[in-house]
Amino acid sequence: MERGAVSLRFREADLRQRVETAARKRLAAEHPHGFYFGQVECVFEDGVLRLRGRVPTYYMKQLLQNRLADIDGVDGIDNAVDVVSSVGLSSARPR
């Protein structure tokens, strides 16, 4: 394997770790909806931050995306967070 390819892979892994750590810190920061935000999984790959989990309202889903949109290195967000309310209404997709 070429040395440049190894170096690129290390830089990509470092960026992934930095973005995912920044996202988790933002979601863990004090916020009225922090309990729900803390249950969302964030995975960064190829410039896209993928969000998975559940929140009770569409408002929180959008708020979640807005809190993470300006993290350095993030070119886009794939917000696949499901909206599941306590009354049984759901946007959950079959897995």
Helices and strands as residue ranges (DSSP letters): H 3-28, H 34-37, E 41-45, E 48-52, E 54-55, H 58-68, E 76-79, E 82-83
